[in-house]
Amino acid sequence: MYQISNEKFGLFVTELRKEKNLTQKDLAEKLYVSDKTVSKWERGVSHS
């Protein structure tokens, strides 16, 4: 299975979120996670 780095995952999430004109809070609500979790993903802190 292909592994993606936390940094690449964060850039991917940020790019897609902005394409859809969503805030971190909007995305978090759609994914049933907190906006803090989305922020961590985008900063490359964690994606697990």
C-alpha positions as protocol buffer text, in pm:
chain_id: "A"
residue {
  index: 1
  type: MET
  ca { x: 0 y: 0 z: 0 }
}
residue {
  index: 2
  type: TYR
  ca { x: 125 y: 350 z: -85 }
}
residue {
  index: 3
  type: GLN
  ca { x: 211 y: 572 z: 212 }
}
residue {
  index: 4
  type: ILE
  ca { x: 156 y: 947 z: 194 }
}
residue {
  index: 5
  type: SER
  ca { x: 344 y: 1184 z: 421 }
}
residue {
  index: 6
  type: ASN
  ca { x: 152 y: 1396 z: 670 }
}
residue {
  index: 7
  type: GLU
  ca { x: 270 y: 1708 z: 488 }
}
residue {
  index: 8
  type: LYS
  ca { x: 142 y: 1589 z: 149 }
}
residue {
  index: 9
  type: PHE
  ca { x: -187 y: 1481 z: 303 }
}
residue {
  index: 10
  type: GLY
  ca { x: -223 y: 1825 z: 463 }
}
residue {
  index: 11
  type: LEU
  ca { x: -162 y: 2004 z: 134 }
}
residue {
  index: 12
  type: PHE
  ca { x: -412 y: 1774 z: -37 }
}
residue {
  index: 13
  type: VAL
  ca { x: -684 y: 1842 z: 223 }
}
residue {
  index: 14
  type: THR
  ca { x: -619 y: 2218 z: 213 }
}
residue {
  index: 15
  type: GLU
  ca { x: -630 y: 2230 z: -166 }
}
residue {
  index: 16
  type: LEU
  ca { x: -954 y: 2036 z: -195 }
}
residue {
  index: 17
  type: ARG
  ca { x: -1119 y: 2229 z: 89 }
}
residue {
  index: 18
  type: LYS
  ca { x: -1036 y: 2562 z: -75 }
}
residue {
  index: 19
  type: GLU
  ca { x: -1154 y: 2439 z: -418 }
}
residue {
  index: 20
  type: LYS
  ca { x: -1492 y: 2369 z: -258 }
}
residue {
  index: 21
  type: ASN
  ca { x: -1491 y: 2708 z: -80 }
}
residue {
  index: 22
  type: LEU
  ca { x: -1525 y: 2542 z: 259 }
}
residue {
  index: 23
  type: THR
  ca { x: -1389 y: 2665 z: 589 }
}
residue {
  index: 24
  type: GLN
  ca { x: -1212 y: 2423 z: 820 }
}
residue {
  index: 25
  type: LYS
  ca { x: -1527 y: 2423 z: 1032 }
}
residue {
  index: 26
  type: ASP
  ca { x: -1748 y: 2344 z: 729 }
}
residue {
  index: 27
  type: LEU
  ca { x: -1529 y: 2049 z: 633 }
}
residue {
  index: 28
  type: ALA
  ca { x: -1512 y: 1927 z: 992 }
}
residue {
  index: 29
  type: GLU
  ca { x: -1891 y: 1921 z: 1017 }
}
residue {
  index: 30
  type: LYS
  ca { x: -1919 y: 1721 z: 694 }
}
residue {
  index: 31
  type: LEU
  ca { x: -1665 y: 1467 z: 820 }
}
residue {
  index: 32
  type: TYR
  ca { x: -1798 y: 1453 z: 1178 }
}
residue {
  index: 33
  type: VAL
  ca { x: -1466 y: 1566 z: 1325 }
}
residue {
  index: 34
  type: SER
  ca { x: -1360 y: 1884 z: 1503 }
}
residue {
  index: 35
  type: ASP
  ca { x: -1221 y: 2187 z: 1325 }
}
residue {
  index: 36
  type: LYS
  ca { x: -908 y: 2136 z: 1536 }
}
residue {
  index: 37
  type: THR
  ca { x: -865 y: 1796 z: 1369 }
}
residue {
  index: 38
  type: VAL
  ca { x: -889 y: 1951 z: 1023 }
}
residue {
  index: 39
  type: SER
  ca { x: -634 y: 2212 z: 1127 }
}
residue {
  index: 40
  type: LYS
  ca { x: -395 y: 1939 z: 1244 }
}
residue {
  index: 41
  type: TRP
  ca { x: -436 y: 1754 z: 916 }
}
residue {
  index: 42
  type: GLU
  ca { x: -364 y: 2067 z: 715 }
}
residue {
  index: 43
  type: ARG
  ca { x: -56 y: 2149 z: 921 }
}
residue {
  index: 44
  type: GLY
  ca { x: 76 y: 1796 z: 868 }
}
residue {
  index: 45
  type: VAL
  ca { x: 58 y: 1708 z: 1237 }
}
residue {
  index: 46
  type: SER
  ca { x: -151 y: 1394 z: 1191 }
}
residue {
  index: 47
  type: HIS
  ca { x: -383 y: 1216 z: 951 }
}
residue {
  index: 48
  type: SER
  ca { x: -468 y: 909 z: 1156 }
}
